[in-house]
Amino acid sequence: MGGGQFRVTIWDPFLIVSQIVAVQTFFYFTFCLMLFLGSVLAGSDTALSRIFSYKALSFGDGQGFVTVISYILSALTGSAALWLVVKRTKQCLDFTVTCFTIHLVVAWMYNGYLPYQISWWLLTAVAIAIMCVCGEFLCLKTELQDIPLLGARLDL
């Protein structure tokens, strides 16, 4: 017996990139959906700038509040994407940080500068914590399920 590892992780770049794309797509889909529903309920406009603009994440007005709530809810639902796609507690932090780093880069390209508002960085840190911790919780619950030893017998 060698190794002493429970699960061996195989380097599969295609799988990793596919998982990153799936988590990112799920994050943006839920963010846009929550933003649209919140905007309809609040009677405010919908625009691409609400997704990528740093100034849109503020508590100063109703639109900013809807954007902040949508951002947090998309992080919460992003934990379900980690659970469904990644399925490994150990990798939740990696995929969460990758998701928000990609969002930062896209927002940086959209705005032309890095965010300087401390509120944006704090809100993003809270969203990262929510997505990572909830995703780890869901994955850990799945990983710790009992393996049935005396289940239905298979006749081969």
Chimera marker file (.cmm) of the C-alpha trace (Angstrom):
<marker_set name="trace">
<marker id="1" x="0.000" y="0.000" z="0.000" r="1" g="1" b="0" radius="0.5"/>
<marker id="2" x="1.508" y="3.254" z="-1.031" r="1" g="1" b="0" radius="0.5"/>
<marker id="3" x="0.535" y="6.843" z="-1.177" r="1" g="1" b="0" radius="0.5"/>
<marker id="4" x="-1.700" y="7.175" z="1.841" r="1" g="1" b="0" radius="0.5"/>
<marker id="5" x="-4.104" y="9.487" z="0.027" r="1" g="1" b="0" radius="0.5"/>
<marker id="6" x="-7.848" y="9.075" z="0.173" r="1" g="1" b="0" radius="0.5"/>
<marker id="7" x="-8.514" y="10.519" z="-3.270" r="1" g="1" b="0" radius="0.5"/>
<marker id="8" x="-5.961" y="11.069" z="-5.934" r="1" g="1" b="0" radius="0.5"/>
<marker id="9" x="-6.456" y="14.299" z="-7.848" r="1" g="1" b="0" radius="0.5"/>
<marker id="10" x="-5.747" y="13.898" z="-11.531" r="1" g="1" b="0" radius="0.5"/>
<marker id="11" x="-4.561" y="16.945" z="-13.454" r="1" g="1" b="0" radius="0.5"/>
<marker id="12" x="-7.235" y="17.462" z="-16.093" r="1" g="1" b="0" radius="0.5"/>
<marker id="13" x="-7.054" y="20.985" z="-17.558" r="1" g="1" b="0" radius="0.5"/>
<marker id="14" x="-10.171" y="20.503" z="-19.693" r="1" g="1" b="0" radius="0.5"/>
<marker id="15" x="-12.221" y="19.526" z="-16.626" r="1" g="1" b="0" radius="0.5"/>
<marker id="16" x="-10.879" y="22.456" z="-14.596" r="1" g="1" b="0" radius="0.5"/>
<marker id="17" x="-11.572" y="25.004" z="-17.347" r="1" g="1" b="0" radius="0.5"/>
<marker id="18" x="-15.036" y="23.510" z="-17.894" r="1" g="1" b="0" radius="0.5"/>
<marker id="19" x="-15.788" y="23.816" z="-14.178" r="1" g="1" b="0" radius="0.5"/>
<marker id="20" x="-14.548" y="27.427" z="-14.118" r="1" g="1" b="0" radius="0.5"/>
<marker id="21" x="-16.755" y="28.288" z="-17.107" r="1" g="1" b="0" radius="0.5"/>
<marker id="22" x="-19.755" y="26.547" z="-15.523" r="1" g="1" b="0" radius="0.5"/>
<marker id="23" x="-19.351" y="28.303" z="-12.151" r="1" g="1" b="0" radius="0.5"/>
<marker id="24" x="-18.780" y="31.683" z="-13.850" r="1" g="1" b="0" radius="0.5"/>
<marker id="25" x="-21.798" y="31.216" z="-16.111" r="1" g="1" b="0" radius="0.5"/>
<marker id="26" x="-23.979" y="30.221" z="-13.162" r="1" g="1" b="0" radius="0.5"/>
<marker id="27" x="-22.753" y="33.239" z="-11.173" r="1" g="1" b="0" radius="0.5"/>
<marker id="28" x="-23.495" y="35.726" z="-13.968" r="1" g="1" b="0" radius="0.5"/>
<marker id="29" x="-26.808" y="34.082" z="-14.854" r="1" g="1" b="0" radius="0.5"/>
<marker id="30" x="-28.078" y="34.295" z="-11.280" r="1" g="1" b="0" radius="0.5"/>
<marker id="31" x="-26.647" y="37.801" z="-10.838" r="1" g="1" b="0" radius="0.5"/>
<marker id="32" x="-28.452" y="39.022" z="-13.967" r="1" g="1" b="0" radius="0.5"/>
<marker id="33" x="-31.655" y="37.197" z="-13.025" r="1" g="1" b="0" radius="0.5"/>
<marker id="34" x="-31.685" y="38.602" z="-9.484" r="1" g="1" b="0" radius="0.5"/>
<marker id="35" x="-30.824" y="42.052" z="-10.807" r="1" g="1" b="0" radius="0.5"/>
<marker id="36" x="-33.619" y="41.903" z="-13.370" r="1" g="1" b="0" radius="0.5"/>
<marker id="37" x="-36.211" y="40.684" z="-10.842" r="1" g="1" b="0" radius="0.5"/>
<marker id="38" x="-35.105" y="43.262" z="-8.286" r="1" g="1" b="0" radius="0.5"/>
<marker id="39" x="-35.222" y="46.025" z="-10.878" r="1" g="1" b="0" radius="0.5"/>
<marker id="40" x="-38.721" y="45.040" z="-11.975" r="1" g="1" b="0" radius="0.5"/>
<marker id="41" x="-39.937" y="44.959" z="-8.369" r="1" g="1" b="0" radius="0.5"/>
<marker id="42" x="-38.235" y="48.259" z="-7.513" r="1" g="1" b="0" radius="0.5"/>
<marker id="43" x="-39.295" y="49.916" z="-10.757" r="1" g="1" b="0" radius="0.5"/>
<marker id="44" x="-35.733" y="50.844" z="-11.730" r="1" g="1" b="0" radius="0.5"/>
<marker id="45" x="-33.911" y="50.468" z="-15.020" r="1" g="1" b="0" radius="0.5"/>
<marker id="46" x="-31.756" y="47.562" z="-16.106" r="1" g="1" b="0" radius="0.5"/>
<marker id="47" x="-28.396" y="48.233" z="-17.713" r="1" g="1" b="0" radius="0.5"/>
<marker id="48" x="-25.107" y="46.468" z="-18.284" r="1" g="1" b="0" radius="0.5"/>
<marker id="49" x="-23.402" y="49.042" z="-16.084" r="1" g="1" b="0" radius="0.5"/>
<marker id="50" x="-25.288" y="47.663" z="-13.074" r="1" g="1" b="0" radius="0.5"/>
<marker id="51" x="-23.393" y="44.379" z="-13.469" r="1" g="1" b="0" radius="0.5"/>
<marker id="52" x="-19.873" y="45.699" z="-14.036" r="1" g="1" b="0" radius="0.5"/>
<marker id="53" x="-19.762" y="49.279" z="-12.758" r="1" g="1" b="0" radius="0.5"/>
<marker id="54" x="-18.086" y="49.731" z="-9.386" r="1" g="1" b="0" radius="0.5"/>
<marker id="55" x="-20.329" y="52.679" z="-8.599" r="1" g="1" b="0" radius="0.5"/>
<marker id="56" x="-23.465" y="50.535" z="-8.978" r="1" g="1" b="0" radius="0.5"/>
<marker id="57" x="-22.610" y="48.637" z="-5.782" r="1" g="1" b="0" radius="0.5"/>
<marker id="58" x="-23.735" y="51.208" z="-3.238" r="1" g="1" b="0" radius="0.5"/>
<marker id="59" x="-26.384" y="51.652" z="-0.600" r="1" g="1" b="0" radius="0.5"/>
<marker id="60" x="-26.950" y="55.277" z="-1.609" r="1" g="1" b="0" radius="0.5"/>
<marker id="61" x="-30.072" y="54.727" z="-3.686" r="1" g="1" b="0" radius="0.5"/>
<marker id="62" x="-32.672" y="52.090" z="-4.490" r="1" g="1" b="0" radius="0.5"/>
<marker id="63" x="-30.878" y="50.887" z="-7.607" r="1" g="1" b="0" radius="0.5"/>
<marker id="64" x="-27.639" y="50.432" z="-5.686" r="1" g="1" b="0" radius="0.5"/>
<marker id="65" x="-29.432" y="48.534" z="-2.948" r="1" g="1" b="0" radius="0.5"/>
<marker id="66" x="-30.995" y="46.169" z="-5.512" r="1" g="1" b="0" radius="0.5"/>
<marker id="67" x="-27.555" y="45.627" z="-7.069" r="1" g="1" b="0" radius="0.5"/>
<marker id="68" x="-25.942" y="44.879" z="-3.693" r="1" g="1" b="0" radius="0.5"/>
<marker id="69" x="-28.669" y="42.405" z="-2.722" r="1" g="1" b="0" radius="0.5"/>
<marker id="70" x="-28.437" y="40.749" z="-6.153" r="1" g="1" b="0" radius="0.5"/>
<marker id="71" x="-24.646" y="40.479" z="-5.767" r="1" g="1" b="0" radius="0.5"/>
<marker id="72" x="-24.964" y="38.796" z="-2.366" r="1" g="1" b="0" radius="0.5"/>
<marker id="73" x="-27.755" y="36.468" z="-3.524" r="1" g="1" b="0" radius="0.5"/>
<marker id="74" x="-25.743" y="35.458" z="-6.587" r="1" g="1" b="0" radius="0.5"/>
<marker id="75" x="-22.831" y="34.587" z="-4.293" r="1" g="1" b="0" radius="0.5"/>
<marker id="76" x="-25.213" y="32.509" z="-2.201" r="1" g="1" b="0" radius="0.5"/>
<marker id="77" x="-26.560" y="30.671" z="-5.220" r="1" g="1" b="0" radius="0.5"/>
<marker id="78" x="-22.992" y="30.375" z="-6.505" r="1" g="1" b="0" radius="0.5"/>
<marker id="79" x="-22.353" y="28.053" z="-3.578" r="1" g="1" b="0" radius="0.5"/>
<marker id="80" x="-24.908" y="25.705" z="-5.131" r="1" g="1" b="0" radius="0.5"/>
<marker id="81" x="-22.878" y="25.828" z="-8.355" r="1" g="1" b="0" radius="0.5"/>
<marker id="82" x="-19.795" y="24.808" z="-6.378" r="1" g="1" b="0" radius="0.5"/>
<marker id="83" x="-21.755" y="21.932" z="-4.881" r="1" g="1" b="0" radius="0.5"/>
<marker id="84" x="-23.194" y="20.789" z="-8.227" r="1" g="1" b="0" radius="0.5"/>
<marker id="85" x="-20.148" y="21.352" z="-10.433" r="1" g="1" b="0" radius="0.5"/>
<marker id="86" x="-16.994" y="21.172" z="-8.302" r="1" g="1" b="0" radius="0.5"/>
<marker id="87" x="-18.229" y="18.712" z="-5.656" r="1" g="1" b="0" radius="0.5"/>
<marker id="88" x="-15.043" y="18.977" z="-3.596" r="1" g="1" b="0" radius="0.5"/>
<marker id="89" x="-14.792" y="20.890" z="-0.318" r="1" g="1" b="0" radius="0.5"/>
<marker id="90" x="-11.079" y="21.319" z="-0.815" r="1" g="1" b="0" radius="0.5"/>
<marker id="91" x="-11.538" y="23.179" z="-4.112" r="1" g="1" b="0" radius="0.5"/>
<marker id="92" x="-14.356" y="25.571" z="-3.146" r="1" g="1" b="0" radius="0.5"/>
<marker id="93" x="-12.018" y="28.411" z="-2.161" r="1" g="1" b="0" radius="0.5"/>
<marker id="94" x="-10.030" y="28.052" z="-5.390" r="1" g="1" b="0" radius="0.5"/>
<marker id="95" x="-13.087" y="28.216" z="-7.626" r="1" g="1" b="0" radius="0.5"/>
<marker id="96" x="-14.684" y="31.032" z="-5.611" r="1" g="1" b="0" radius="0.5"/>
<marker id="97" x="-11.596" y="33.227" z="-5.795" r="1" g="1" b="0" radius="0.5"/>
<marker id="98" x="-11.241" y="32.405" z="-9.496" r="1" g="1" b="0" radius="0.5"/>
<marker id="99" x="-14.869" y="33.413" z="-10.112" r="1" g="1" b="0" radius="0.5"/>
<marker id="100" x="-14.495" y="36.781" z="-8.386" r="1" g="1" b="0" radius="0.5"/>
<marker id="101" x="-11.053" y="37.397" z="-9.913" r="1" g="1" b="0" radius="0.5"/>
<marker id="102" x="-12.543" y="36.927" z="-13.369" r="1" g="1" b="0" radius="0.5"/>
<marker id="103" x="-15.351" y="39.308" z="-12.373" r="1" g="1" b="0" radius="0.5"/>
<marker id="104" x="-12.744" y="41.844" z="-11.206" r="1" g="1" b="0" radius="0.5"/>
<marker id="105" x="-10.815" y="41.599" z="-14.492" r="1" g="1" b="0" radius="0.5"/>
<marker id="106" x="-13.972" y="41.961" z="-16.602" r="1" g="1" b="0" radius="0.5"/>
<marker id="107" x="-15.149" y="44.913" z="-14.493" r="1" g="1" b="0" radius="0.5"/>
<marker id="108" x="-11.667" y="46.455" z="-14.743" r="1" g="1" b="0" radius="0.5"/>
<marker id="109" x="-11.804" y="46.199" z="-18.537" r="1" g="1" b="0" radius="0.5"/>
<marker id="110" x="-15.345" y="47.626" z="-18.555" r="1" g="1" b="0" radius="0.5"/>
<marker id="111" x="-14.540" y="50.586" z="-16.276" r="1" g="1" b="0" radius="0.5"/>
<marker id="112" x="-10.961" y="51.187" z="-17.393" r="1" g="1" b="0" radius="0.5"/>
<marker id="113" x="-9.609" y="51.344" z="-13.839" r="1" g="1" b="0" radius="0.5"/>
<marker id="114" x="-9.432" y="49.278" z="-10.666" r="1" g="1" b="0" radius="0.5"/>
<marker id="115" x="-12.017" y="50.011" z="-7.983" r="1" g="1" b="0" radius="0.5"/>
<marker id="116" x="-10.933" y="52.482" z="-5.346" r="1" g="1" b="0" radius="0.5"/>
<marker id="117" x="-14.089" y="52.345" z="-3.218" r="1" g="1" b="0" radius="0.5"/>
<marker id="118" x="-13.515" y="50.425" z="0.002" r="1" g="1" b="0" radius="0.5"/>
<marker id="119" x="-17.209" y="49.465" z="-0.058" r="1" g="1" b="0" radius="0.5"/>
<marker id="120" x="-16.692" y="47.514" z="-3.308" r="1" g="1" b="0" radius="0.5"/>
<marker id="121" x="-13.764" y="45.569" z="-1.855" r="1" g="1" b="0" radius="0.5"/>
<marker id="122" x="-15.613" y="44.852" z="1.409" r="1" g="1" b="0" radius="0.5"/>
<marker id="123" x="-18.753" y="43.731" z="-0.402" r="1" g="1" b="0" radius="0.5"/>
<marker id="124" x="-16.716" y="41.481" z="-2.677" r="1" g="1" b="0" radius="0.5"/>
<marker id="125" x="-14.900" y="39.999" z="0.340" r="1" g="1" b="0" radius="0.5"/>
<marker id="126" x="-18.264" y="39.287" z="1.990" r="1" g="1" b="0" radius="0.5"/>
<marker id="127" x="-19.572" y="37.714" z="-1.230" r="1" g="1" b="0" radius="0.5"/>
<marker id="128" x="-16.439" y="35.545" z="-1.494" r="1" g="1" b="0" radius="0.5"/>
<marker id="129" x="-16.847" y="34.430" z="2.114" r="1" g="1" b="0" radius="0.5"/>
<marker id="130" x="-20.532" y="33.600" z="1.612" r="1" g="1" b="0" radius="0.5"/>
<marker id="131" x="-19.969" y="31.644" z="-1.601" r="1" g="1" b="0" radius="0.5"/>
<marker id="132" x="-16.956" y="29.762" z="-0.261" r="1" g="1" b="0" radius="0.5"/>
<marker id="133" x="-18.300" y="28.876" z="3.197" r="1" g="1" b="0" radius="0.5"/>
<marker id="134" x="-21.749" y="27.862" z="1.954" r="1" g="1" b="0" radius="0.5"/>
<marker id="135" x="-20.216" y="25.871" z="-0.913" r="1" g="1" b="0" radius="0.5"/>
<marker id="136" x="-17.845" y="24.114" z="1.493" r="1" g="1" b="0" radius="0.5"/>
<marker id="137" x="-20.761" y="23.341" z="3.803" r="1" g="1" b="0" radius="0.5"/>
<marker id="138" x="-22.803" y="21.782" z="0.995" r="1" g="1" b="0" radius="0.5"/>
<marker id="139" x="-19.853" y="19.802" z="-0.386" r="1" g="1" b="0" radius="0.5"/>
<marker id="140" x="-18.834" y="18.610" z="3.075" r="1" g="1" b="0" radius="0.5"/>
<marker id="141" x="-22.365" y="17.389" z="3.815" r="1" g="1" b="0" radius="0.5"/>
<marker id="142" x="-22.246" y="15.358" z="0.614" r="1" g="1" b="0" radius="0.5"/>
<marker id="143" x="-18.733" y="14.039" z="1.242" r="1" g="1" b="0" radius="0.5"/>
<marker id="144" x="-19.619" y="12.942" z="4.771" r="1" g="1" b="0" radius="0.5"/>
<marker id="145" x="-22.698" y="10.940" z="3.834" r="1" g="1" b="0" radius="0.5"/>
<marker id="146" x="-22.624" y="7.355" z="4.969" r="1" g="1" b="0" radius="0.5"/>
<marker id="147" x="-21.649" y="4.754" z="2.438" r="1" g="1" b="0" radius="0.5"/>
<marker id="148" x="-24.249" y="1.979" z="2.648" r="1" g="1" b="0" radius="0.5"/>
<marker id="149" x="-22.584" y="-1.358" z="3.277" r="1" g="1" b="0" radius="0.5"/>
<marker id="150" x="-25.659" y="-3.510" z="3.814" r="1" g="1" b="0" radius="0.5"/>
<marker id="151" x="-27.883" y="-2.177" z="1.078" r="1" g="1" b="0" radius="0.5"/>
<marker id="152" x="-29.784" y="-3.949" z="-1.633" r="1" g="1" b="0" radius="0.5"/>
<marker id="153" x="-27.938" y="-6.968" z="-2.882" r="1" g="1" b="0" radius="0.5"/>
<marker id="154" x="-26.942" y="-7.042" z="-6.500" r="1" g="1" b="0" radius="0.5"/>
<marker id="155" x="-27.142" y="-10.354" z="-8.295" r="1" g="1" b="0" radius="0.5"/>
<marker id="156" x="-24.616" y="-10.325" z="-11.064" r="1" g="1" b="0" radius="0.5"/>
<link id1="1" id2="2" r="1" g="1" b="0" radius="0.2"/>
<link id1="2" id2="3" r="1" g="1" b="0" radius="0.2"/>
<link id1="3" id2="4" r="1" g="1" b="0" radius="0.2"/>
<link id1="4" id2="5" r="1" g="1" b="0" radius="0.2"/>
<link id1="5" id2="6" r="1" g="1" b="0" radius="0.2"/>
<link id1="6" id2="7" r="1" g="1" b="0" radius="0.2"/>
<link id1="7" id2="8" r="1" g="1" b="0" radius="0.2"/>
<link id1="8" id2="9" r="1" g="1" b="0" radius="0.2"/>
<link id1="9" id2="10" r="1" g="1" b="0" radius="0.2"/>
<link id1="10" id2="11" r="1" g="1" b="0" radius="0.2"/>
<link id1="11" id2="12" r="1" g="1" b="0" radius="0.2"/>
<link id1="12" id2="13" r="1" g="1" b="0" radius="0.2"/>
<link id1="13" id2="14" r="1" g="1" b="0" radius="0.2"/>
<link id1="14" id2="15" r="1" g="1" b="0" radius="0.2"/>
<link id1="15" id2="16" r="1" g="1" b="0" radius="0.2"/>
<link id1="16" id2="17" r="1" g="1" b="0" radius="0.2"/>
<link id1="17" id2="18" r="1" g="1" b="0" radius="0.2"/>
<link id1="18" id2="19" r="1" g="1" b="0" radius="0.2"/>
<link id1="19" id2="20" r="1" g="1" b="0" radius="0.2"/>
<link id1="20" id2="21" r="1" g="1" b="0" radius="0.2"/>
<link id1="21" id2="22" r="1" g="1" b="0" radius="0.2"/>
<link id1="22" id2="23" r="1" g="1" b="0" radius="0.2"/>
<link id1="23" id2="24" r="1" g="1" b="0" radius="0.2"/>
<link id1="24" id2="25" r="1" g="1" b="0" radius="0.2"/>
<link id1="25" id2="26" r="1" g="1" b="0" radius="0.2"/>
<link id1="26" id2="27" r="1" g="1" b="0" radius="0.2"/>
<link id1="27" id2="28" r="1" g="1" b="0" radius="0.2"/>
<link id1="28" id2="29" r="1" g="1" b="0" radius="0.2"/>
<link id1="29" id2="30" r="1" g="1" b="0" radius="0.2"/>
<link id1="30" id2="31" r="1" g="1" b="0" radius="0.2"/>
<link id1="31" id2="32" r="1" g="1" b="0" radius="0.2"/>
<link id1="32" id2="33" r="1" g="1" b="0" radius="0.2"/>
<link id1="33" id2="34" r="1" g="1" b="0" radius="0.2"/>
<link id1="34" id2="35" r="1" g="1" b="0" radius="0.2"/>
<link id1="35" id2="36" r="1" g="1" b="0" radius="0.2"/>
<link id1="36" id2="37" r="1" g="1" b="0" radius="0.2"/>
<link id1="37" id2="38" r="1" g="1" b="0" radius="0.2"/>
<link id1="38" id2="39" r="1" g="1" b="0" radius="0.2"/>
<link id1="39" id2="40" r="1" g="1" b="0" radius="0.2"/>
<link id1="40" id2="41" r="1" g="1" b="0" radius="0.2"/>
<link id1="41" id2="42" r="1" g="1" b="0" radius="0.2"/>
<link id1="42" id2="43" r="1" g="1" b="0" radius="0.2"/>
<link id1="43" id2="44" r="1" g="1" b="0" radius="0.2"/>
<link id1="44" id2="45" r="1" g="1" b="0" radius="0.2"/>
<link id1="45" id2="46" r="1" g="1" b="0" radius="0.2"/>
<link id1="46" id2="47" r="1" g="1" b="0" radius="0.2"/>
<link id1="47" id2="48" r="1" g="1" b="0" radius="0.2"/>
<link id1="48" id2="49" r="1" g="1" b="0" radius="0.2"/>
<link id1="49" id2="50" r="1" g="1" b="0" radius="0.2"/>
<link id1="50" id2="51" r="1" g="1" b="0" radius="0.2"/>
<link id1="51" id2="52" r="1" g="1" b="0" radius="0.2"/>
<link id1="52" id2="53" r="1" g="1" b="0" radius="0.2"/>
<link id1="53" id2="54" r="1" g="1" b="0" radius="0.2"/>
<link id1="54" id2="55" r="1" g="1" b="0" radius="0.2"/>
<link id1="55" id2="56" r="1" g="1" b="0" radius="0.2"/>
<link id1="56" id2="57" r="1" g="1" b="0" radius="0.2"/>
<link id1="57" id2="58" r="1" g="1" b="0" radius="0.2"/>
<link id1="58" id2="59" r="1" g="1" b="0" radius="0.2"/>
<link id1="59" id2="60" r="1" g="1" b="0" radius="0.2"/>
<link id1="60" id2="61" r="1" g="1" b="0" radius="0.2"/>
<link id1="61" id2="62" r="1" g="1" b="0" radius="0.2"/>
<link id1="62" id2="63" r="1" g="1" b="0" radius="0.2"/>
<link id1="63" id2="64" r="1" g="1" b="0" radius="0.2"/>
<link id1="64" id2="65" r="1" g="1" b="0" radius="0.2"/>
<link id1="65" id2="66" r="1" g="1" b="0" radius="0.2"/>
<link id1="66" id2="67" r="1" g="1" b="0" radius="0.2"/>
<link id1="67" id2="68" r="1" g="1" b="0" radius="0.2"/>
<link id1="68" id2="69" r="1" g="1" b="0" radius="0.2"/>
<link id1="69" id2="70" r="1" g="1" b="0" radius="0.2"/>
<link id1="70" id2="71" r="1" g="1" b="0" radius="0.2"/>
<link id1="71" id2="72" r="1" g="1" b="0" radius="0.2"/>
<link id1="72" id2="73" r="1" g="1" b="0" radius="0.2"/>
<link id1="73" id2="74" r="1" g="1" b="0" radius="0.2"/>
<link id1="74" id2="75" r="1" g="1" b="0" radius="0.2"/>
<link id1="75" id2="76" r="1" g="1" b="0" radius="0.2"/>
<link id1="76" id2="77" r="1" g="1" b="0" radius="0.2"/>
<link id1="77" id2="78" r="1" g="1" b="0" radius="0.2"/>
<link id1="78" id2="79" r="1" g="1" b="0" radius="0.2"/>
<link id1="79" id2="80" r="1" g="1" b="0" radius="0.2"/>
<link id1="80" id2="81" r="1" g="1" b="0" radius="0.2"/>
<link id1="81" id2="82" r="1" g="1" b="0" radius="0.2"/>
<link id1="82" id2="83" r="1" g="1" b="0" radius="0.2"/>
<link id1="83" id2="84" r="1" g="1" b="0" radius="0.2"/>
<link id1="84" id2="85" r="1" g="1" b="0" radius="0.2"/>
<link id1="85" id2="86" r="1" g="1" b="0" radius="0.2"/>
<link id1="86" id2="87" r="1" g="1" b="0" radius="0.2"/>
<link id1="87" id2="88" r="1" g="1" b="0" radius="0.2"/>
<link id1="88" id2="89" r="1" g="1" b="0" radius="0.2"/>
<link id1="89" id2="90" r="1" g="1" b="0" radius="0.2"/>
<link id1="90" id2="91" r="1" g="1" b="0" radius="0.2"/>
<link id1="91" id2="92" r="1" g="1" b="0" radius="0.2"/>
<link id1="92" id2="93" r="1" g="1" b="0" radius="0.2"/>
<link id1="93" id2="94" r="1" g="1" b="0" radius="0.2"/>
<link id1="94" id2="95" r="1" g="1" b="0" radius="0.2"/>
<link id1="95" id2="96" r="1" g="1" b="0" radius="0.2"/>
<link id1="96" id2="97" r="1" g="1" b="0" radius="0.2"/>
<link id1="97" id2="98" r="1" g="1" b="0" radius="0.2"/>
<link id1="98" id2="99" r="1" g="1" b="0" radius="0.2"/>
<link id1="99" id2="100" r="1" g="1" b="0" radius="0.2"/>
<link id1="100" id2="101" r="1" g="1" b="0" radius="0.2"/>
<link id1="101" id2="102" r="1" g="1" b="0" radius="0.2"/>
<link id1="102" id2="103" r="1" g="1" b="0" radius="0.2"/>
<link id1="103" id2="104" r="1" g="1" b="0" radius="0.2"/>
<link id1="104" id2="105" r="1" g="1" b="0" radius="0.2"/>
<link id1="105" id2="106" r="1" g="1" b="0" radius="0.2"/>
<link id1="106" id2="107" r="1" g="1" b="0" radius="0.2"/>
<link id1="107" id2="108" r="1" g="1" b="0" radius="0.2"/>
<link id1="108" id2="109" r="1" g="1" b="0" radius="0.2"/>
<link id1="109" id2="110" r="1" g="1" b="0" radius="0.2"/>
<link id1="110" id2="111" r="1" g="1" b="0" radius="0.2"/>
<link id1="111" id2="112" r="1" g="1" b="0" radius="0.2"/>
<link id1="112" id2="113" r="1" g="1" b="0" radius="0.2"/>
<link id1="113" id2="114" r="1" g="1" b="0" radius="0.2"/>
<link id1="114" id2="115" r="1" g="1" b="0" radius="0.2"/>
<link id1="115" id2="116" r="1" g="1" b="0" radius="0.2"/>
<link id1="116" id2="117" r="1" g="1" b="0" radius="0.2"/>
<link id1="117" id2="118" r="1" g="1" b="0" radius="0.2"/>
<link id1="118" id2="119" r="1" g="1" b="0" radius="0.2"/>
<link id1="119" id2="120" r="1" g="1" b="0" radius="0.2"/>
<link id1="120" id2="121" r="1" g="1" b="0" radius="0.2"/>
<link id1="121" id2="122" r="1" g="1" b="0" radius="0.2"/>
<link id1="122" id2="123" r="1" g="1" b="0" radius="0.2"/>
<link id1="123" id2="124" r="1" g="1" b="0" radius="0.2"/>
<link id1="124" id2="125" r="1" g="1" b="0" radius="0.2"/>
<link id1="125" id2="126" r="1" g="1" b="0" radius="0.2"/>
<link id1="126" id2="127" r="1" g="1" b="0" radius="0.2"/>
<link id1="127" id2="128" r="1" g="1" b="0" radius="0.2"/>
<link id1="128" id2="129" r="1" g="1" b="0" radius="0.2"/>
<link id1="129" id2="130" r="1" g="1" b="0" radius="0.2"/>
<link id1="130" id2="131" r="1" g="1" b="0" radius="0.2"/>
<link id1="131" id2="132" r="1" g="1" b="0" radius="0.2"/>
<link id1="132" id2="133" r="1" g="1" b="0" radius="0.2"/>
<link id1="133" id2="134" r="1" g="1" b="0" radius="0.2"/>
<link id1="134" id2="135" r="1" g="1" b="0" radius="0.2"/>
<link id1="135" id2="136" r="1" g="1" b="0" radius="0.2"/>
<link id1="136" id2="137" r="1" g="1" b="0" radius="0.2"/>
<link id1="137" id2="138" r="1" g="1" b="0" radius="0.2"/>
<link id1="138" id2="139" r="1" g="1" b="0" radius="0.2"/>
<link id1="139" id2="140" r="1" g="1" b="0" radius="0.2"/>
<link id1="140" id2="141" r="1" g="1" b="0" radius="0.2"/>
<link id1="141" id2="142" r="1" g="1" b="0" radius="0.2"/>
<link id1="142" id2="143" r="1" g="1" b="0" radius="0.2"/>
<link id1="143" id2="144" r="1" g="1" b="0" radius="0.2"/>
<link id1="144" id2="145" r="1" g="1" b="0" radius="0.2"/>
<link id1="145" id2="146" r="1" g="1" b="0" radius="0.2"/>
<link id1="146" id2="147" r="1" g="1" b="0" radius="0.2"/>
<link id1="147" id2="148" r="1" g="1" b="0" radius="0.2"/>
<link id1="148" id2="149" r="1" g="1" b="0" radius="0.2"/>
<link id1="149" id2="150" r="1" g="1" b="0" radius="0.2"/>
<link id1="150" id2="151" r="1" g="1" b="0" radius="0.2"/>
<link id1="151" id2="152" r="1" g="1" b="0" radius="0.2"/>
<link id1="152" id2="153" r="1" g="1" b="0" radius="0.2"/>
<link id1="153" id2="154" r="1" g="1" b="0" radius="0.2"/>
<link id1="154" id2="155" r="1" g="1" b="0" radius="0.2"/>
<link id1="155" id2="156" r="1" g="1" b="0" radius="0.2"/>
</marker_set>
